[in-house]
Amino acid sequence: MANESKAMFGLIGTITSDVITYESGATFKGIGGILYQVAVLCGLGEEVFLYTNCGQEIYPEVEKAIKGWTALHTQGISKVSGRGNQVRLHYPEKGERLEILESVVPALNSNKIIRDLPDLKMLIMVLNSGFDIELKEWRKIVRRSSCPIWLDIHSLALAKKLGVHRNYLSLPEWEDWARGATYLQANKQEVASMLGHPKVLPDEKELDPFGKKALSLGIDAIFITLGKEGVLVFTAEDSMKISAPQVENVVDTTGCGDVFCAGTAWKLAQGISPFEAASFGIELASKATKVSGISGTYALTVNQRNKMRKEAR
């Protein structure tokens, strides 16, 4: 890959095949995982290089879904035997979603990613399954990277078990994963795991020292997503809660944190402040609740890009 202008985002994560159910009885099926971030960045017109292992059984569905995403470079997608990451997600009326991971793909090797690091303007790492990459391989990437790194803790806080509901566990090793990242994303439940009490969500008194601890690791900005309440942003200069727009007639909330990640990272790569970038990301994520799946997310983002172009004229 030759890209002297460093015009490309690198994305590391896992493609999942999801069955999503709600307490209301609504059900959605489709592929997701890291493809939500890909859909947003490609929809915004960015060049994207994706690094992932994809199960052969779901690869035809992946190919069909990403057909026409001309900004996506697929050389980093490795087909592996088996069903891929099969996931069942259930959203109760209250509380965190319930996840059953039925099968996984092998963890990524860092070699391909390290080879391309000099050409990337930003690297986004999303731990979609918690099985995505081993810590030693991740540390190799961080040591060799000269571009900003966004790390989404996501499923790293879940028990590494198959076929049962994955409980949240304490995550004392989170600092080893986060050290060297430029931006860190987690929701309140994941922060609870990092604080060592996964069964009790942190209050505001705990979030502030957590933010300061993360900043002490060299992170420039921490984004704690709060669901429909918005996002809490910490930097060395300030902290701010950014409220999410009110949304009625929500269709599907799956992938909203991923949309926030990609939208915010897109703005950060343009030199926008973390607070302004998060405002854009949370607005885009709110709009994403009105659509379902990666195809809907891609179409939404293309429309958003066209709207921004018109407004800029």
C-alpha positions as CSV (number, residue, x, y, z in Angstrom):
1,M,0.0,0.0,0.0
2,A,1.4,3.4,-1.0
3,N,-0.2,6.5,0.5
4,E,2.2,9.3,1.0
5,S,-0.6,11.7,2.0
6,K,-1.6,9.5,5.0
7,A,-5.2,9.8,3.9
8,M,-6.3,6.5,5.3
9,F,-8.0,5.3,8.5
10,G,-6.9,1.9,9.8
11,L,-9.6,-0.1,11.6
12,I,-9.0,-3.2,13.7
13,G,-11.9,-5.3,15.0
14,T,-14.2,-8.2,14.4
15,I,-17.1,-8.7,12.0
16,T,-20.0,-10.3,13.7
17,S,-23.2,-12.0,12.6
18,D,-25.9,-10.7,14.9
19,V,-29.3,-11.9,16.0
20,I,-30.8,-8.9,18.0
21,T,-33.9,-9.1,20.0
22,Y,-35.8,-6.5,22.1
23,E,-38.2,-6.8,25.0
24,S,-40.9,-5.5,22.6
25,G,-40.5,-8.6,20.4
26,A,-38.7,-6.8,17.6
27,T,-35.9,-8.9,16.0
28,F,-33.1,-7.9,13.6
29,K,-30.5,-10.1,11.9
30,G,-27.4,-9.1,10.0
31,I,-23.7,-8.6,10.1
32,G,-22.2,-5.9,12.2
33,G,-19.3,-5.4,14.7
34,I,-16.4,-3.4,13.2
35,L,-18.4,-2.9,10.0
36,Y,-20.4,-0.1,11.7
37,Q,-17.3,2.0,12.0
38,V,-16.4,1.1,8.4
39,A,-19.9,2.1,7.2
40,V,-19.6,5.5,8.8
41,L,-16.1,6.4,7.6
42,C,-16.7,5.1,4.1
43,G,-20.0,6.9,4.0
44,L,-18.2,10.1,4.9
45,G,-15.8,9.6,2.0
46,E,-12.8,8.4,3.9
47,E,-10.4,5.8,2.7
48,V,-10.5,2.8,5.1
49,F,-8.2,-0.2,5.5
50,L,-9.8,-2.9,7.6
51,Y,-7.9,-5.6,9.5
52,T,-10.0,-8.5,10.6
53,N,-10.4,-12.2,10.5
54,C,-13.8,-13.2,8.9
55,G,-15.4,-16.6,9.0
56,Q,-15.8,-18.2,5.6
57,E,-19.5,-19.0,6.2
58,I,-20.5,-15.3,6.7
59,Y,-18.0,-13.9,4.2
60,P,-20.5,-14.0,1.2
61,E,-22.9,-11.9,3.3
62,V,-20.1,-9.5,4.1
63,E,-19.1,-9.2,0.4
64,K,-22.7,-8.4,-0.6
65,A,-23.1,-5.8,2.2
66,I,-19.9,-3.9,1.4
67,K,-20.3,-4.0,-2.4
68,G,-20.2,-0.4,-3.6
69,W,-18.2,0.8,-0.6
70,T,-15.4,2.0,-2.9
71,A,-13.5,3.7,-0.1
72,L,-12.9,0.4,1.7
73,H,-9.7,-1.5,1.0
74,T,-10.3,-5.2,1.8
75,Q,-6.7,-6.6,1.6
76,G,-6.6,-6.7,5.4
77,I,-9.6,-9.0,5.6
78,S,-8.5,-12.6,6.1
79,K,-11.0,-15.4,5.5
80,V,-10.7,-18.2,8.2
81,S,-12.6,-21.5,8.4
82,G,-15.8,-21.7,10.4
83,R,-19.0,-19.7,11.1
84,G,-17.2,-16.6,12.2
85,N,-18.3,-14.6,15.2
86,Q,-21.9,-15.5,15.8
87,V,-23.6,-13.3,18.4
88,R,-27.0,-13.2,20.1
89,L,-27.9,-9.8,21.7
90,H,-31.0,-9.0,23.8
91,Y,-32.0,-5.6,24.9
92,P,-34.1,-5.6,28.1
93,E,-36.3,-2.6,29.0
94,K,-33.7,-1.5,31.6
95,G,-30.0,-2.2,32.1
96,E,-27.2,-3.4,29.9
97,R,-27.8,-5.6,26.9
98,L,-27.3,-9.4,27.2
99,E,-24.8,-11.1,24.9
100,I,-24.2,-14.7,24.0
101,L,-21.2,-15.4,21.8
102,E,-21.7,-18.7,20.1
103,S,-18.4,-18.9,18.1
104,V,-15.3,-16.8,17.5
105,V,-12.5,-16.4,14.9
106,P,-8.8,-16.6,15.8
107,A,-7.1,-13.5,17.2
108,L,-5.3,-11.2,14.7
109,N,-1.6,-11.2,14.1
110,S,0.0,-7.8,14.2
111,N,2.3,-8.1,11.2
112,K,0.0,-6.8,8.4
113,I,-1.0,-3.9,10.6
114,I,2.5,-2.9,11.6
115,R,3.5,-2.9,7.9
116,D,0.9,-0.3,7.0
117,L,1.2,1.9,10.1
118,P,3.4,4.6,8.4
119,D,0.6,5.2,5.9
120,L,-2.3,5.7,8.4
121,K,-3.5,9.1,9.7
122,M,-5.5,7.4,12.5
123,L,-5.8,3.8,13.8
124,I,-9.1,2.7,15.5
125,M,-9.0,-0.4,17.6
126,V,-12.4,-1.8,18.7
127,L,-12.5,-4.9,20.9
128,N,-15.8,-6.2,19.5
129,S,-15.5,-9.6,21.0
130,G,-12.7,-9.5,23.5
131,F,-11.1,-12.3,21.5
132,D,-10.0,-9.9,18.7
133,I,-6.3,-9.6,19.4
134,E,-3.9,-10.7,22.2
135,L,-2.4,-8.0,24.4
136,K,1.2,-8.7,23.3
137,E,0.2,-8.2,19.7
138,W,-1.6,-5.0,20.5
139,R,1.5,-3.7,22.4
140,K,3.6,-4.3,19.3
141,I,1.3,-2.2,17.3
142,V,1.2,0.7,19.8
143,R,5.0,0.7,20.1
144,R,5.4,1.0,16.3
145,S,2.6,3.5,15.7
146,S,3.2,7.2,15.0
147,C,-0.4,8.1,14.2
148,P,-3.2,8.9,16.8
149,I,-4.8,5.7,18.2
150,W,-8.5,5.4,19.2
151,L,-9.2,2.5,21.6
152,D,-12.7,1.3,22.4
153,I,-12.6,-1.2,25.3
154,H,-16.0,-2.6,24.5
155,S,-16.2,-6.4,25.0
156,L,-12.8,-6.7,26.7
157,A,-14.7,-6.4,30.0
158,L,-16.9,-9.4,29.3
159,A,-16.1,-13.0,30.4
160,K,-14.4,-14.9,27.6
161,K,-17.0,-17.6,27.4
162,L,-19.0,-19.2,24.6
163,G,-22.6,-20.3,24.7
164,V,-23.7,-18.5,27.9
165,H,-24.6,-14.9,28.9
166,R,-21.3,-13.1,29.2
167,N,-21.1,-11.4,32.5
168,Y,-19.0,-8.2,33.1
169,L,-15.8,-8.9,35.1
170,S,-13.2,-6.7,36.7
171,L,-10.6,-5.5,34.2
172,P,-7.5,-4.6,36.2
173,E,-5.3,-4.9,33.0
174,W,-7.1,-2.1,31.3
175,E,-4.1,0.2,31.8
176,D,-1.9,-2.2,29.8
177,W,-4.4,-2.0,26.9
178,A,-4.9,1.8,27.1
179,R,-1.3,3.0,27.6
180,G,-0.1,4.7,24.5
181,A,-3.6,5.3,23.0
182,T,-4.5,8.9,22.1
183,Y,-8.3,8.5,22.7
184,L,-10.1,6.0,24.9
185,Q,-13.8,5.1,24.6
186,A,-15.9,3.1,27.2
187,N,-19.4,3.2,28.5
188,K,-20.3,3.4,32.2
189,Q,-20.6,-0.4,32.6
190,E,-17.1,-0.9,31.1
191,V,-15.8,1.8,33.4
192,A,-17.3,-0.1,36.3
193,S,-15.2,-3.2,35.2
194,M,-12.1,-1.1,34.9
195,L,-12.7,0.3,38.4
196,G,-13.0,-3.2,39.8
197,H,-16.7,-3.3,40.7
198,P,-18.6,-4.5,37.5
199,K,-21.9,-5.0,39.4
200,V,-22.2,-1.4,40.5
201,L,-22.2,1.4,38.0
202,P,-19.9,4.3,38.9
203,D,-21.4,7.6,40.1
204,E,-20.1,11.1,39.1
205,K,-17.7,11.1,42.0
206,E,-15.9,8.1,40.6
207,L,-15.9,9.2,36.9
208,D,-13.7,12.2,37.5
209,P,-10.8,10.4,39.2
210,F,-11.1,7.7,36.5
211,G,-10.7,10.3,33.8
212,K,-7.7,11.8,35.6
213,K,-6.2,8.3,35.9
214,A,-6.6,7.7,32.2
215,L,-5.1,11.0,31.3
216,S,-2.1,10.1,33.5
217,L,-1.4,7.3,31.0
218,G,-0.8,9.8,28.3
219,I,-4.3,9.7,26.8
220,D,-5.4,13.0,25.3
221,A,-9.2,12.5,25.6
222,I,-11.5,10.0,27.3
223,F,-15.1,9.5,26.0
224,I,-17.5,7.8,28.4
225,T,-20.7,7.1,26.6
226,L,-23.9,7.4,28.6
227,G,-26.5,6.0,26.2
228,K,-29.4,8.4,25.6
229,E,-27.9,10.8,28.1
230,G,-25.0,11.6,25.8
231,V,-21.3,11.4,26.5
232,L,-18.8,12.6,29.1
233,V,-15.6,13.9,27.7
234,F,-12.4,14.4,29.7
235,T,-9.2,16.2,28.6
236,A,-6.3,17.7,30.6
237,E,-7.9,21.1,30.2
238,D,-11.5,20.4,31.0
239,S,-14.4,17.9,31.3
240,M,-17.8,18.3,29.8
241,K,-21.0,16.3,29.5
242,I,-22.5,16.6,26.0
243,S,-26.2,15.7,25.9
244,A,-27.7,13.6,23.1
245,P,-30.6,14.9,21.0
246,Q,-33.9,13.5,22.0
247,V,-35.1,10.8,19.6
248,E,-38.6,9.4,19.1
249,N,-39.6,6.2,17.4
250,V,-36.2,4.5,17.9
251,V,-35.7,1.6,15.5
252,D,-32.5,-0.1,16.6
253,T,-29.8,1.1,19.0
254,T,-27.2,-1.6,18.0
255,G,-24.1,0.1,16.7
256,C,-24.8,3.5,18.1
257,G,-21.6,3.5,20.2
258,D,-19.7,2.5,17.0
259,V,-21.3,5.3,15.0
260,F,-20.2,7.7,17.8
261,C,-16.7,6.3,17.7
262,A,-16.3,6.8,13.9
263,G,-18.0,10.1,13.7
264,T,-15.9,11.6,16.5
265,A,-12.7,10.1,15.2
266,W,-13.4,11.6,11.8
267,K,-13.7,15.1,13.3
268,L,-10.6,14.6,15.5
269,A,-8.5,13.6,12.4
270,Q,-9.5,17.0,11.0
271,G,-8.0,18.8,14.0
272,I,-11.3,19.5,15.7
273,S,-11.4,19.7,19.5
274,P,-12.5,16.6,21.4
275,F,-15.6,18.4,22.6
276,E,-16.7,19.6,19.2
277,A,-15.9,16.2,17.7
278,A,-17.9,14.4,20.4
279,S,-20.9,16.7,19.6
280,F,-20.8,15.7,16.0
281,G,-20.4,12.0,17.0
282,I,-23.3,12.0,19.4
283,E,-25.6,13.7,16.9
284,L,-24.7,11.2,14.2
285,A,-25.2,8.3,16.7
286,S,-28.7,9.7,17.6
287,K,-29.7,9.7,14.0
288,A,-28.4,6.1,13.6
289,T,-31.1,4.9,16.1
290,K,-33.6,5.6,13.3
291,V,-32.1,3.0,11.0
292,S,-31.0,-0.6,11.3
293,G,-27.9,-2.5,10.3
294,I,-24.7,-1.5,8.5
295,S,-26.5,-0.8,5.2
296,G,-28.8,1.6,6.9
297,T,-25.9,3.2,8.7
298,Y,-23.9,3.6,5.5
299,A,-26.9,5.2,3.7
300,L,-27.5,7.5,6.6
301,T,-23.9,8.7,6.6
302,V,-23.8,9.3,2.9
303,N,-26.9,11.5,3.2
304,Q,-25.2,13.3,6.1
305,R,-22.1,13.9,4.0
306,N,-24.2,15.2,1.1
307,K,-26.1,17.5,3.5
308,M,-22.9,18.9,4.9
309,R,-21.5,19.5,1.4
310,K,-24.6,21.5,0.5
311,E,-24.5,23.6,3.7
312,A,-20.8,24.4,3.0
313,R,-21.6,25.9,-0.4
